[in-house]
């Protein structure tokens, strides 16, 4: 029997060639979605609106916090109340004027800014939330001016620039060594995703733009960049992209319904309370919903690209298999992937909530009160919504990929030379 499809299965490193109709449908859909995303980006692009620095992040003069580098050169316990506390000096700190109490005293060398080369004194009463400094520690100091006009320094945080750089560099090296050029492209895509967050999404949210459209448009921009950069511009990647975009919309709808049904406020999280207090024009519920949407992208991307790759590989291994057979075989892979990824998703959220669960465990509250509290319910809903979107993305992406991975329009090809599986 002659079919005259001309598949050209001699290619060893590419997916099965696709029929022109399937290719046009995929390219047309993704082009139309891409145009809508660009229009949405233009409409939602943040204005040049200036947002005042929130009070907790201001200096005493109302300006943004300025930090300088410092190194602890002496550390010990001694009498506190020195007039040199937080001041700039070049010799030794002055002793306390009167009766003093004991505390941790740190002499810090200032290593940047207008007082570089001088020293300052930090006095810390040991207790929860207080830094435990040691000689040799690199730290960041807040530099500000007190009402009298004198420069004042205080502890801000530990300096983590070099250790973080080493950790990130190790991650990048391992990814590039193992995944080679594809790993490098994935890292570039990650950088573009971060740029979308910093340049578009965060300024748009600060500008008061609606959080859900901002999250959907930003998420779509990230997906287009990350998937095509990491996996190449081809129809295999396009099928995964189409499945991920559809699953992201499903996650948005599910998140909206779940948040409304469970009356989640997000105010159990300190950061959200600060946002409501100091940036009142930003919707907390919208911010919570946007977080659900963006948080689902990573795991959705992982699942959809695996399903698309499975479908195309199965089609390439058996040129006579039908779309139905490809779908069924890829779904067997997908079910295993669902099981393992759902565990990953739920345990990741449980790990993030572990300090909170620890506090609840000693509070004497019933398990019902703990589970239904806003803080724990947020993690439960986030895990459930992510799990549903993830699960639905598997058959959705597999169906798209199976349609694209087989150029034959018929599901009833003669099974010549086939072996029972």
Secondary structure, DSSP 8 states (H G I E B T S, - for coil): --------TT-SSS-----HHHHHHHHHHHHHHHHHHHHHHHHH---S------GGGB-TTSSB-EEEEEEEEEEEEEE--BTTBT--BSS----BSS---EEEEEEEEE-SSTTTT-EEEEEE--STT-----TT-EEEEEEEE-TTS-EEEEEEEE--HHHHHHHHHHHHHHHHHHHHHHHHHHHHHHHHHHHIIIIIIHHHHHTT--HHHHHHHHHHHHHHHHHHHHH-SSHHHHHHHHHHHHHHHHHHHHHHHHHHHHT---TTSHHHHHHHHH-TTS-HHHHHHHHHHHHHHHHHHHHHHHHHHHHHHHHHH-TT--HHHHHHHHHHHHHHHHHHHHHHHHHHHHHHTHHHHHHHHTTT--HHHHHHSHHHHHHHHHHHHHHHHHHHHHHHHHHHHHHHH---S-S----TT----
